Amino acid sequence: MIKEYKTIREIVGPLLMVDGVDNVKYEELVEIQMQSGEVRRGRVLEIDGDKALVQLFEGSAGINLRDSKVRFLTKPLTLGVSEDMIGRVFDGMGSPKDDGPELIPDDKLDINGVAINPVARDYPSEFIQTGVSAIDGLNTLVRGQKLPIFSGSGLPHASLAAQIARQSRVLGKDEKFAVVFAAIGITFEEAQFFIDDFKKTGAIDRSVLFINLADDPAIERISTPRMALTCAEYLAFEKGMHILVIMTDLTNYCEALREVSAARREVPGRRGYPGYLYTDLSTLYERAGRIKGREGSITQVPILTMPEDDKTHPIPDLTGYITEGQIILSRELYKKNIMPPIDVLPSLSRLKDKGIGADKTREDHSDTMNQLFAAYATGKEAKELQIILGESALSESDKAFAKFADAFEKEYVSQGYSANRTIEETLNLGWKLLRILPKSELKRIKDVFIDKYLIEES
C-alpha cells in the first residue's frame, strides 16, 4: 500500500528530506505532489531511521514544504524495454521524444542493473571495424571491450562519435548489430547534430538514442547512462544482439555527481568530486562485456572531455584504471587540421592483440601495427631534432623517418569524418607509407610479410 507523507523537513538544491517514514527502501521511486497539483519524481538516496533523503529529478523550485505530499512508490526507477526501441529517440528518463507512438514494453527493468559477474565473463576476441584507420589499425576495438575516448573542450569528439556509430560493424558475419547512443548534458545544437546525422545516414534504423540536454535537470544526467545500459543489456542478453554503447559526455555525468555530493554535504575527494567516484564509474563501465553461453555482447565507447586537457584529472585518471585502454584526441593535431585528431602514441587498446591476425583481420596486422608505431615515434623524434639542430644535422635515415611521420599524419590518421575504410584499405595504406623507409629499417616485420606485401603492392 502506498503511503502519503506531508512531513518534508528541508530542501537543499536537488535534495529533499522527509521525516517519519516507514518501510522505505534505498533507490525507491518517489512522487512529490505540489499544491498546484503538479507531480515531480525522485528517488530515495539515503535512509536514516525514519528519515529519507530524496533526490529530485526535476528540481525543487516551487515545492512548498507544508502543503506538498510525498508518495513512496515501493519500486525502483525502471525502463520499459522492447525491440521496438530501435530507431527511436528518448529523453534521459526513457520517455519518447521523437513524436513517435508510445512504446508497448515487453518488460520493465530496474535501471541500476548489476556488473557482469567476472566468473561468467567470456573473453573479448572479435574485431569490430569502425572504419577509422587510427583505431582499426593501431588501437583495435574488440567486441565486449570498454575503450574510452579522451577529448578536450572544443575538440571534435562529437563528429568522431557519430562516425563510429555510423560505420561500426563486425566483419564476415550477418549478425544482429545495434548502437545505443547516450548523450549526457549536451547542448541543443549537439543533440540536433546527432539526430540529423543518424537520420540522414540511415544509422537511426539500427540505433537507440537517449538525449539529455544541458538545460535538463542535472539529476537526470545520473539516470541517462543507466537508461542506455539497461536498454543495451536487454537487447544484448535477452535478444541476442551485439550492441555498441557510445556515451558522451561522461564529464557532465561526473559534474552532476559532484553537485549531488555537495548538496549532501559529503566530505569531498580530489577536485571536489565524491570519494566514491571510482566505484560509481565502475558500476557503468563494468556493465559491458560478453557472458558465457549467451549470444549477445555489449561494447562500450565512453567519451569524456578532460578539463584543461589534463590526463591526470580524476575523471580520465579513474576511467583509465577501469577500462581497457583509451583513445586520446590531440589539440596539436587538431590545429594542424588533421581529422580526426587521434594521437596514436599515447593511445592504447589493451585487448587489440586478441582481435587481430589471420581469420580476424589479416596475418600481417600485428607486425605492421608495431612497425607503424615505432616508425612514427622515431619520426617525431627526428622532427624535434630537426627543429633544434637543423635539417643538415639529420642522417638520411632520420630524414626518411621525419618524412614518414608527416605522411603518416596526413594520409593515415587524417581521413575526415565521412571516409569509411575497410581493414584491408587501412593495412594496405600502412604498407604504402612504410615504403618511404629503407627496407633495412623494417625490423619489426617478418621477412615473409615484407616479401609478400611490400613487393605485391608496389
VOSE-865845 format. One record per residue (C-alpha): residue number from 0; residue in one letter; x, y, z. Coordinates in pm, 1 decimal. Example, Ala and Ser with C-alpha at 12.3 -4.5 7.8 and 13.67 -1.06 7.14 Angstrom:
<sites>
{site 0,"A",{1230.0,-450.0,780.0}}
{site 1,"S",{1367.0,-106.0,714.0}}
</sites>
This chain:
<sites>
{site 0,"M",{0.0,0.0,0.0}}
{site 1,"I",{136.4,343.7,-99.5}}
{site 2,"K",{155.6,586.8,192.3}}
{site 3,"E",{145.4,965.7,168.1}}
{site 4,"Y",{357.6,1192.8,384.9}}
{site 5,"K",{331.8,1568.4,447.7}}
{site 6,"T",{648.2,1578.3,654.9}}
{site 7,"I",{903.5,1745.9,426.0}}
{site 8,"R",{1156.1,1896.9,664.3}}
{site 9,"E",{1417.3,2053.7,440.5}}
{site 10,"I",{1508.3,2116.1,75.2}}
{site 11,"V",{1869.3,2172.9,-32.4}}
{site 12,"G",{1927.7,2206.3,-406.5}}
{site 13,"P",{1804.8,1883.7,-571.6}}
{site 14,"L",{1763.1,1704.9,-235.0}}
{site 15,"L",{1460.7,1680.8,-10.1}}
{site 16,"M",{1444.0,1539.9,346.1}}
{site 17,"V",{1123.8,1361.7,461.1}}
{site 18,"D",{1062.0,1275.5,829.7}}
{site 19,"G",{857.5,998.8,989.3}}
{site 20,"V",{875.6,749.2,702.7}}
{site 21,"D",{816.3,379.3,744.1}}
{site 22,"N",{939.1,76.4,544.3}}
{site 23,"V",{1109.5,284.4,273.9}}
{site 24,"K",{1384.3,124.7,63.1}}
{site 25,"Y",{1701.8,258.2,-99.7}}
{site 26,"E",{1656.6,355.0,-470.0}}
{site 27,"E",{1276.8,351.7,-430.7}}
{site 28,"L",{1087.5,578.3,-670.8}}
{site 29,"V",{915.6,881.8,-517.0}}
{site 30,"E",{637.5,1118.0,-630.4}}
{site 31,"I",{603.0,1468.9,-487.4}}
{site 32,"Q",{258.6,1624.8,-541.6}}
{site 33,"M",{275.0,2002.3,-516.1}}
{site 34,"Q",{-0.6,2236.3,-402.7}}
{site 35,"S",{-75.1,2319.2,-767.2}}
{site 36,"G",{-135.3,1951.3,-844.7}}
{site 37,"E",{189.4,1917.6,-1041.0}}
{site 38,"V",{372.8,1590.3,-974.3}}
{site 39,"R",{750.4,1562.2,-967.6}}
{site 40,"R",{959.7,1249.6,-937.0}}
{site 41,"G",{1263.0,1148.6,-737.1}}
{site 42,"R",{1436.4,851.2,-582.7}}
{site 43,"V",{1545.7,756.5,-231.2}}
{site 44,"L",{1913.7,834.3,-194.2}}
{site 45,"E",{1963.9,757.7,173.7}}
{site 46,"I",{1768.9,625.0,474.2}}
{site 47,"D",{1849.3,703.2,836.3}}
{site 48,"G",{1595.5,558.6,1082.6}}
{site 49,"D",{1263.3,724.0,997.1}}
{site 50,"K",{1423.8,987.5,774.1}}
{site 51,"A",{1454.8,954.2,395.8}}
{site 52,"L",{1673.4,1168.6,171.9}}
{site 53,"V",{1511.4,1204.0,-171.2}}
{site 54,"Q",{1691.7,1310.9,-488.1}}
{site 55,"L",{1460.3,1505.3,-720.2}}
{site 56,"F",{1471.9,1451.7,-1095.9}}
{site 57,"E",{1300.9,1776.3,-1199.1}}
{site 58,"G",{1444.5,2024.4,-947.4}}
{site 59,"S",{1298.4,2169.8,-628.2}}
{site 60,"A",{1179.2,2517.2,-737.3}}
{site 61,"G",{821.4,2584.8,-626.9}}
{site 62,"I",{786.7,2297.6,-376.8}}
{site 63,"N",{607.3,2413.9,-62.4}}
{site 64,"L",{732.2,2230.0,249.8}}
{site 65,"R",{396.8,2244.6,430.9}}
{site 66,"D",{148.1,2164.0,155.3}}
{site 67,"S",{334.4,1918.7,-69.1}}
{site 68,"K",{265.9,1544.6,-39.5}}
{site 69,"V",{532.0,1274.0,-79.7}}
{site 70,"R",{444.9,923.2,-200.9}}
{site 71,"F",{692.3,632.3,-193.2}}
{site 72,"L",{603.6,400.3,-481.5}}
{site 73,"T",{769.1,78.8,-344.6}}
{site 74,"K",{961.7,19.2,-671.8}}
{site 75,"P",{1287.9,143.5,-822.1}}
{site 76,"L",{1320.0,358.5,-1133.7}}
{site 77,"T",{1255.0,129.5,-1431.0}}
{site 78,"L",{1277.4,141.8,-1808.9}}
{site 79,"G",{1016.4,-20.4,-2030.8}}
{site 80,"V",{1211.9,-220.9,-2288.9}}
{site 81,"S",{1125.5,-369.7,-2626.5}}
{site 82,"E",{1293.4,-438.0,-2962.8}}
{site 83,"D",{1075.2,-155.1,-3095.1}}
{site 84,"M",{1311.3,88.8,-2918.2}}
{site 85,"I",{1549.5,55.4,-3214.8}}
{site 86,"G",{1509.0,356.6,-3441.3}}
{site 87,"R",{1364.0,572.9,-3162.6}}
{site 88,"V",{1482.0,879.0,-2966.9}}
{site 89,"F",{1421.7,904.4,-2589.5}}
{site 90,"D",{1496.2,1163.5,-2324.6}}
{site 91,"G",{1724.7,1099.0,-2026.4}}
{site 92,"M",{1438.8,942.2,-1827.9}}
{site 93,"G",{1341.1,697.2,-2101.8}}
{site 94,"S",{1034.4,882.5,-2237.8}}
{site 95,"P",{997.8,904.8,-2618.9}}
{site 96,"K",{1085.0,1248.1,-2758.8}}
{site 97,"D",{1063.1,1182.2,-3134.4}}
{site 98,"D",{684.4,1232.5,-3174.3}}
{site 99,"G",{652.1,857.6,-3232.8}}
{site 100,"P",{390.4,634.7,-3066.1}}
{site 101,"E",{414.9,530.2,-2704.0}}
{site 102,"L",{624.4,218.6,-2656.5}}
{site 103,"I",{448.2,-102.6,-2551.7}}
{site 104,"P",{716.6,-263.3,-2332.8}}
{site 105,"D",{790.4,-636.0,-2322.9}}
{site 106,"D",{937.1,-589.3,-1977.1}}
{site 107,"K",{1021.2,-321.5,-1719.9}}
{site 108,"L",{1377.8,-336.5,-1586.7}}
{site 109,"D",{1549.0,-169.9,-1290.9}}
{site 110,"I",{1790.4,80.6,-1447.0}}
{site 111,"N",{2056.4,25.9,-1179.7}}
{site 112,"G",{2138.8,-320.5,-1311.8}}
{site 113,"V",{2445.5,-509.9,-1192.7}}
{site 114,"A",{2800.3,-551.0,-1318.9}}
{site 115,"I",{2866.6,-876.3,-1506.1}}
{site 116,"N",{2999.4,-1147.3,-1275.3}}
{site 117,"P",{3372.2,-1193.8,-1358.7}}
{site 118,"V",{3330.0,-1574.1,-1349.8}}
{site 119,"A",{3053.7,-1555.0,-1612.9}}
{site 120,"R",{3251.3,-1327.7,-1846.9}}
{site 121,"D",{3365.0,-1451.5,-2184.4}}
{site 122,"Y",{3696.0,-1310.0,-2307.6}}
{site 123,"P",{3661.6,-1039.1,-2579.0}}
{site 124,"S",{3822.0,-1160.8,-2901.8}}
{site 125,"E",{3630.3,-1041.0,-3210.4}}
{site 126,"F",{3739.4,-743.3,-3417.1}}
{site 127,"I",{3497.0,-451.6,-3462.8}}
{site 128,"Q",{3565.7,-242.7,-3773.6}}
{site 129,"T",{3498.2,127.5,-3708.8}}
{site 130,"G",{3626.2,242.1,-4048.6}}
{site 131,"V",{3873.6,475.9,-3869.7}}
{site 132,"S",{4232.8,373.6,-3951.9}}
{site 133,"A",{4389.6,512.9,-3633.7}}
{site 134,"I",{4155.8,288.8,-3431.3}}
{site 135,"D",{4125.8,-20.5,-3653.1}}
{site 136,"G",{4492.0,-41.0,-3749.4}}
{site 137,"L",{4665.7,68.0,-3430.0}}
{site 138,"N",{4424.9,67.0,-3132.2}}
{site 139,"T",{4179.8,-200.5,-3235.8}}
{site 140,"L",{3833.6,-217.4,-3078.2}}
{site 141,"V",{3728.6,-569.6,-2975.7}}
{site 142,"R",{3374.0,-689.8,-2914.0}}
{site 143,"G",{3294.7,-675.7,-2540.3}}
{site 144,"Q",{3566.1,-417.4,-2469.1}}
{site 145,"K",{3545.9,-80.9,-2288.9}}
{site 146,"L",{3752.5,167.2,-2492.3}}
{site 147,"P",{3702.1,532.3,-2389.0}}
{site 148,"I",{3786.0,840.1,-2595.2}}
{site 149,"F",{3965.1,1115.9,-2402.3}}
{site 150,"S",{3896.1,1452.4,-2562.9}}
{site 151,"G",{3938.8,1818.4,-2475.7}}
{site 152,"S",{3699.7,2111.3,-2475.5}}
{site 153,"G",{3634.9,2221.8,-2833.7}}
{site 154,"L",{3782.4,1911.2,-2996.4}}
{site 155,"P",{3560.0,1727.9,-3248.7}}
{site 156,"H",{3470.6,1422.7,-3038.2}}
{site 157,"A",{3104.6,1458.2,-3140.7}}
{site 158,"S",{3194.1,1408.7,-3508.0}}
{site 159,"L",{3411.0,1107.3,-3420.7}}
{site 160,"A",{3132.6,959.0,-3204.8}}
{site 161,"A",{2880.7,995.6,-3488.4}}
{site 162,"Q",{3130.2,840.4,-3733.5}}
{site 163,"I",{3192.7,537.0,-3510.0}}
{site 164,"A",{2817.8,490.4,-3451.9}}
{site 165,"R",{2750.8,514.6,-3824.7}}
{site 166,"Q",{3031.3,290.1,-3951.8}}
{site 167,"S",{3089.9,19.6,-3688.3}}
{site 168,"R",{3032.5,-341.3,-3787.6}}
{site 169,"V",{3165.8,-692.2,-3729.8}}
{site 170,"L",{3328.2,-848.3,-4036.6}}
{site 171,"G",{3211.6,-1157.5,-4219.9}}
{site 172,"K",{2903.7,-1223.4,-4010.2}}
{site 173,"D",{2540.7,-1144.5,-4066.2}}
{site 174,"E",{2454.8,-1078.7,-3703.2}}
{site 175,"K",{2207.5,-850.7,-3535.0}}
{site 176,"F",{2404.9,-535.1,-3452.3}}
{site 177,"A",{2275.6,-210.7,-3300.0}}
{site 178,"V",{2408.1,110.0,-3145.3}}
{site 179,"V",{2278.4,255.6,-2818.0}}
{site 180,"F",{2378.4,620.2,-2802.3}}
{site 181,"A",{2356.9,818.2,-2476.0}}
{site 182,"A",{2411.3,1195.5,-2494.2}}
{site 183,"I",{2461.7,1335.4,-2143.9}}
{site 184,"G",{2429.0,1707.7,-2069.6}}
{site 185,"I",{2490.4,1823.0,-2426.9}}
{site 186,"T",{2363.0,2140.3,-2595.2}}
{site 187,"F",{2054.7,2150.5,-2817.8}}
{site 188,"E",{2279.7,2208.4,-3123.6}}
{site 189,"E",{2486.6,1897.6,-3043.2}}
{site 190,"A",{2173.9,1689.7,-2987.4}}
{site 191,"Q",{2029.7,1807.8,-3319.9}}
{site 192,"F",{2362.2,1726.5,-3490.9}}
{site 193,"F",{2347.2,1365.6,-3369.2}}
{site 194,"I",{1978.1,1319.3,-3452.8}}
{site 195,"D",{2016.9,1474.3,-3800.7}}
{site 196,"D",{2335.6,1274.6,-3873.1}}
{site 197,"F",{2175.1,946.2,-3768.6}}
{site 198,"K",{1863.0,1014.0,-3976.3}}
{site 199,"K",{2047.9,1141.8,-4284.2}}
{site 200,"T",{2283.2,843.0,-4299.5}}
{site 201,"G",{2021.5,583.5,-4207.8}}
{site 202,"A",{2211.5,489.3,-3890.3}}
{site 203,"I",{1893.3,564.3,-3692.2}}
{site 204,"D",{1743.7,238.7,-3826.3}}
{site 205,"R",{1982.7,37.5,-3609.0}}
{site 206,"S",{2019.1,284.3,-3319.0}}
{site 207,"V",{1852.3,381.2,-2991.8}}
{site 208,"L",{1919.1,739.8,-2878.8}}
{site 209,"F",{1890.0,873.1,-2524.2}}
{site 210,"I",{1929.6,1252.7,-2521.6}}
{site 211,"N",{1978.6,1456.1,-2201.9}}
{site 212,"L",{2020.4,1827.0,-2275.5}}
{site 213,"A",{2229.1,2079.2,-2082.8}}
{site 214,"D",{1915.2,2264.6,-1967.0}}
{site 215,"D",{1752.2,1945.2,-1837.5}}
{site 216,"P",{1781.1,1889.5,-1460.9}}
{site 217,"A",{2133.3,1786.7,-1362.9}}
{site 218,"I",{1992.7,1487.8,-1175.8}}
{site 219,"E",{1855.1,1343.5,-1499.5}}
{site 220,"R",{2218.3,1319.1,-1610.9}}
{site 221,"I",{2279.3,1049.8,-1348.8}}
{site 222,"S",{1999.9,830.6,-1485.7}}
{site 223,"T",{2072.4,877.5,-1860.9}}
{site 224,"P",{2371.6,638.3,-1894.7}}
{site 225,"R",{2190.4,380.7,-1678.9}}
{site 226,"M",{1883.7,400.9,-1903.1}}
{site 227,"A",{2105.5,342.0,-2207.2}}
{site 228,"L",{2289.2,48.6,-2048.0}}
{site 229,"T",{1962.8,-111.8,-1934.6}}
{site 230,"C",{1834.6,-93.8,-2293.1}}
{site 231,"A",{2167.0,-236.8,-2417.2}}
{site 232,"E",{2156.4,-526.5,-2166.8}}
{site 233,"Y",{1805.2,-618.8,-2273.6}}
{site 234,"L",{1889.3,-614.5,-2646.3}}
{site 235,"A",{2220.8,-797.7,-2592.3}}
{site 236,"F",{2143.2,-1064.1,-2335.8}}
{site 237,"E",{1770.4,-1117.4,-2389.4}}
{site 238,"K",{1750.7,-1067.5,-2767.5}}
{site 239,"G",{2097.5,-1196.2,-2863.3}}
{site 240,"M",{2211.2,-874.5,-3033.1}}
{site 241,"H",{2559.1,-724.1,-3043.1}}
{site 242,"I",{2540.1,-373.8,-2902.9}}
{site 243,"L",{2784.3,-84.0,-2923.9}}
{site 244,"V",{2715.5,169.6,-2646.5}}
{site 245,"I",{2851.7,521.1,-2705.8}}
{site 246,"M",{2818.6,765.5,-2414.2}}
{site 247,"T",{2911.0,1133.7,-2444.3}}
{site 248,"D",{2998.8,1328.2,-2233.3}}
{site 249,"L",{3083.7,1134.9,-1912.9}}
{site 250,"T",{3238.7,1452.8,-1766.9}}
{site 251,"N",{2887.1,1604.9,-1744.9}}
{site 252,"Y",{2772.5,1291.4,-1558.6}}
{site 253,"C",{3056.2,1331.8,-1306.9}}
{site 254,"E",{2974.7,1702.0,-1260.9}}
{site 255,"A",{2616.3,1603.6,-1171.2}}
{site 256,"L",{2752.6,1353.6,-916.2}}
{site 257,"R",{2966.1,1629.1,-765.3}}
{site 258,"E",{2663.1,1859.9,-743.5}}
{site 259,"V",{2459.2,1599.6,-555.2}}
{site 260,"S",{2754.5,1517.1,-329.0}}
{site 261,"A",{2795.5,1885.2,-239.0}}
{site 262,"A",{2422.3,1915.4,-162.5}}
{site 263,"R",{2454.5,1612.3,69.3}}
{site 264,"R",{2742.9,1792.1,244.0}}
{site 265,"E",{2972.0,1493.5,189.6}}
{site 266,"V",{3344.8,1523.2,250.7}}
{site 267,"P",{3486.2,1593.1,-97.8}}
{site 268,"G",{3764.8,1391.0,-259.3}}
{site 269,"R",{4003.4,1504.0,-535.8}}
{site 270,"R",{3897.2,1829.1,-708.0}}
{site 271,"G",{3572.0,1828.3,-509.2}}
{site 272,"Y",{3441.9,1505.1,-666.2}}
{site 273,"P",{3292.5,1248.9,-425.2}}
{site 274,"G",{3529.7,988.4,-282.3}}
{site 275,"Y",{3316.8,713.0,-439.3}}
{site 276,"L",{3365.3,842.9,-797.6}}
{site 277,"Y",{3576.4,538.3,-890.1}}
{site 278,"T",{3312.3,297.7,-757.1}}
{site 279,"D",{3030.3,486.5,-926.6}}
{site 280,"L",{3203.3,491.7,-1266.4}}
{site 281,"S",{3279.3,120.8,-1234.9}}
{site 282,"T",{2904.6,47.6,-1198.3}}
{site 283,"L",{2865.8,191.4,-1550.8}}
{site 284,"Y",{3176.5,56.0,-1722.6}}
{site 285,"E",{3153.5,-297.2,-1582.2}}
{site 286,"R",{2813.6,-349.0,-1743.3}}
{site 287,"A",{2997.4,-404.8,-2073.8}}
{site 288,"G",{3124.7,-742.5,-2189.2}}
{site 289,"R",{3021.5,-1089.5,-2302.6}}
{site 290,"I",{2856.9,-1363.8,-2098.4}}
{site 291,"K",{2943.5,-1731.5,-2145.6}}
{site 292,"G",{2660.0,-1920.2,-2308.8}}
{site 293,"R",{2483.2,-1603.1,-2427.7}}
{site 294,"E",{2479.4,-1484.5,-2787.9}}
{site 295,"G",{2487.9,-1108.5,-2737.7}}
{site 296,"S",{2756.6,-866.3,-2626.4}}
{site 297,"I",{2797.0,-506.1,-2507.9}}
{site 298,"T",{3092.9,-299.0,-2625.5}}
{site 299,"Q",{3137.4,44.2,-2470.8}}
{site 300,"V",{3294.7,361.2,-2611.9}}
{site 301,"P",{3252.8,624.5,-2338.2}}
{site 302,"I",{3364.2,976.0,-2438.9}}
{site 303,"L",{3483.0,1229.9,-2184.4}}
{site 304,"T",{3634.5,1575.0,-2209.0}}
{site 305,"M",{3943.5,1626.3,-1994.3}}
{site 306,"P",{3918.1,1958.8,-1806.9}}
{site 307,"E",{4214.5,2175.2,-1919.6}}
{site 308,"D",{4332.7,1878.4,-2133.5}}
{site 309,"D",{4465.8,1723.0,-1811.2}}
{site 310,"K",{4507.5,1343.0,-1834.0}}
{site 311,"T",{4568.7,1329.6,-1457.2}}
{site 312,"H",{4227.5,1484.1,-1379.9}}
{site 313,"P",{4020.4,1243.9,-1163.5}}
{site 314,"I",{3768.1,1159.7,-1438.8}}
{site 315,"P",{4012.2,1037.1,-1711.2}}
{site 316,"D",{4250.9,905.1,-1445.1}}
{site 317,"L",{3992.6,678.8,-1279.0}}
{site 318,"T",{3837.9,583.9,-1613.9}}
{site 319,"G",{4178.7,463.9,-1731.3}}
{site 320,"Y",{4202.4,227.6,-1432.3}}
{site 321,"I",{3864.2,66.1,-1502.8}}
{site 322,"T",{3866.0,42.4,-1883.5}}
{site 323,"E",{4088.2,-146.3,-2128.8}}
{site 324,"G",{4279.5,143.6,-2280.9}}
{site 325,"Q",{4197.4,486.3,-2421.6}}
{site 326,"I",{4187.2,680.5,-2749.0}}
{site 327,"I",{4331.8,1029.9,-2695.8}}
{site 328,"L",{4245.2,1330.4,-2913.0}}
{site 329,"S",{4525.8,1584.7,-2959.9}}
{site 330,"R",{4484.0,1962.7,-2970.3}}
{site 331,"E",{4817.2,1988.5,-3153.5}}
{site 332,"L",{4693.3,1762.6,-3436.1}}
{site 333,"Y",{4361.2,1949.7,-3443.0}}
{site 334,"K",{4547.7,2276.8,-3501.8}}
{site 335,"K",{4726.6,2106.9,-3795.3}}
{site 336,"N",{4379.8,2028.1,-3940.2}}
{site 337,"I",{4424.0,1651.2,-3900.4}}
{site 338,"M",{4078.3,1498.3,-3867.9}}
{site 339,"P",{4007.4,1302.2,-3655.4}}
{site 340,"P",{4295.9,1431.7,-3439.0}}
{site 341,"I",{4376.6,1093.4,-3278.8}}
{site 342,"D",{4716.5,1091.6,-3106.2}}
{site 343,"V",{4815.8,730.2,-3167.3}}
{site 344,"L",{5128.6,716.6,-2947.6}}
{site 345,"P",{4967.2,771.1,-2602.2}}
{site 346,"S",{4650.1,592.6,-2714.6}}
{site 347,"L",{4617.1,227.7,-2619.5}}
{site 348,"S",{4384.9,-68.4,-2665.4}}
{site 349,"R",{4485.4,-338.8,-2416.5}}
{site 350,"L",{4283.3,-604.6,-2599.5}}
{site 351,"K",{4395.3,-526.9,-2954.9}}
{site 352,"D",{4615.9,-836.9,-2977.1}}
{site 353,"K",{4309.2,-1056.3,-2912.6}}
{site 354,"G",{4111.8,-916.4,-3206.2}}
{site 355,"I",{4367.6,-912.6,-3487.6}}
{site 356,"G",{4558.6,-1160.3,-3700.2}}
{site 357,"A",{4473.4,-1433.5,-3951.5}}
{site 358,"D",{4098.8,-1516.4,-3975.3}}
{site 359,"K",{4015.7,-1195.6,-3784.2}}
{site 360,"T",{4177.2,-908.2,-3974.1}}
{site 361,"R",{4488.4,-1018.0,-4166.9}}
{site 362,"E",{4804.5,-1214.0,-4088.8}}
{site 363,"D",{5034.6,-909.7,-4119.2}}
{site 364,"H",{4828.6,-682.5,-3891.5}}
{site 365,"S",{5028.1,-728.9,-3570.5}}
{site 366,"D",{5368.9,-676.0,-3734.5}}
{site 367,"T",{5266.3,-372.1,-3938.8}}
{site 368,"M",{5095.5,-217.5,-3633.4}}
{site 369,"N",{5416.2,-245.5,-3427.4}}
{site 370,"Q",{5628.0,-113.0,-3713.7}}
{site 371,"L",{5399.9,186.9,-3773.2}}
{site 372,"F",{5404.9,275.3,-3402.2}}
{site 373,"A",{5783.9,251.5,-3386.3}}
{site 374,"A",{5840.7,441.3,-3712.6}}
{site 375,"Y",{5603.6,724.2,-3614.7}}
{site 376,"A",{5771.4,761.8,-3273.1}}
{site 377,"T",{6117.0,770.7,-3437.6}}
{site 378,"G",{5990.5,1017.6,-3699.4}}
{site 379,"K",{5856.7,1256.1,-3433.9}}
{site 380,"E",{6192.8,1244.0,-3252.9}}
{site 381,"A",{6370.8,1318.6,-3583.6}}
{site 382,"K",{6142.2,1618.8,-3644.5}}
{site 383,"E",{6216.0,1756.6,-3296.0}}
{site 384,"L",{6588.4,1713.6,-3364.3}}
{site 385,"Q",{6544.8,1893.1,-3696.2}}
{site 386,"I",{6385.2,2193.4,-3520.5}}
{site 387,"I",{6675.0,2217.7,-3271.9}}
{site 388,"L",{6976.7,2136.9,-3492.8}}
{site 389,"G",{6850.5,2197.9,-3846.5}}
{site 390,"E",{6790.9,1953.9,-4129.8}}
{site 391,"S",{7161.8,1929.0,-4214.6}}
{site 392,"A",{7224.6,1755.4,-3880.2}}
{site 393,"L",{6994.4,1466.6,-3974.6}}
{site 394,"S",{7114.7,1143.4,-4129.3}}
{site 395,"E",{6944.7,1008.7,-4443.2}}
{site 396,"S",{6763.3,758.2,-4225.1}}
{site 397,"D",{6640.1,1036.0,-3990.8}}
{site 398,"K",{6513.0,1235.5,-4289.2}}
{site 399,"A",{6321.0,931.8,-4412.5}}
{site 400,"F",{6158.6,885.4,-4070.2}}
{site 401,"A",{6069.3,1257.3,-4049.4}}
{site 402,"K",{5908.5,1234.4,-4394.8}}
{site 403,"F",{5723.8,920.4,-4284.1}}
{site 404,"A",{5584.5,1097.4,-3972.4}}
{site 405,"D",{5438.0,1379.6,-4184.2}}
{site 406,"A",{5288.3,1139.8,-4438.5}}
{site 407,"F",{5151.6,916.1,-4161.4}}
{site 408,"E",{4962.0,1206.2,-4002.7}}
{site 409,"K",{4829.5,1345.4,-4333.6}}
{site 410,"E",{4729.1,1016.7,-4500.1}}
{site 411,"Y",{4679.3,751.5,-4228.4}}
{site 412,"V",{4542.7,945.5,-3929.1}}
{site 413,"S",{4368.4,1224.4,-4119.7}}
{site 414,"Q",{4083.2,1071.2,-4317.5}}
{site 415,"G",{3794.7,1305.6,-4237.0}}
{site 416,"Y",{3460.1,1204.1,-4086.6}}
{site 417,"S",{3297.2,1053.5,-4394.7}}
{site 418,"A",{3568.1,808.6,-4510.8}}
{site 419,"N",{3483.6,451.8,-4410.6}}
{site 420,"R",{3798.2,244.6,-4465.1}}
{site 421,"T",{3791.3,-133.1,-4462.6}}
{site 422,"I",{4062.7,-307.0,-4260.9}}
{site 423,"E",{4227.6,-413.0,-4590.2}}
{site 424,"E",{4244.2,-49.3,-4703.3}}
{site 425,"T",{4393.6,50.6,-4367.6}}
{site 426,"L",{4657.6,-225.1,-4375.9}}
{site 427,"N",{4747.1,-154.8,-4740.4}}
{site 428,"L",{4783.1,216.3,-4661.4}}
{site 429,"G",{5022.5,121.5,-4382.0}}
{site 430,"W",{5236.6,-76.5,-4628.1}}
{site 431,"K",{5230.1,214.6,-4875.2}}
{site 432,"L",{5365.7,451.1,-4607.5}}
{site 433,"L",{5630.1,202.6,-4490.7}}
{site 434,"R",{5779.3,214.2,-4842.3}}
{site 435,"I",{5906.9,562.9,-4750.4}}
{site 436,"L",{6155.2,392.9,-4516.1}}
{site 437,"P",{6460.9,189.7,-4616.2}}
{site 438,"K",{6376.5,-181.0,-4620.7}}
{site 439,"S",{6656.6,-238.5,-4365.7}}
{site 440,"E",{6461.1,-30.1,-4110.1}}
{site 441,"L",{6156.4,-260.1,-4114.9}}
{site 442,"K",{6290.9,-461.0,-3823.1}}
{site 443,"R",{5957.0,-539.5,-3660.4}}
{site 444,"I",{5802.1,-716.5,-3960.2}}
{site 445,"K",{5873.6,-1077.2,-4051.0}}
{site 446,"D",{6055.6,-1122.7,-4384.2}}
{site 447,"V",{5775.8,-1341.9,-4515.9}}
{site 448,"F",{5530.0,-1047.7,-4484.6}}
{site 449,"I",{5776.1,-799.5,-4636.0}}
{site 450,"D",{5823.3,-1029.9,-4933.9}}
{site 451,"K",{5450.3,-1081.4,-4972.2}}
{site 452,"Y",{5304.3,-734.7,-4916.1}}
{site 453,"L",{5581.3,-483.3,-4985.6}}
{site 454,"I",{5653.3,-627.8,-5331.7}}
{site 455,"E",{5295.4,-732.2,-5408.4}}
{site 456,"E",{5157.6,-381.0,-5362.9}}
{site 457,"S",{5444.1,-189.6,-5528.6}}
</sites>
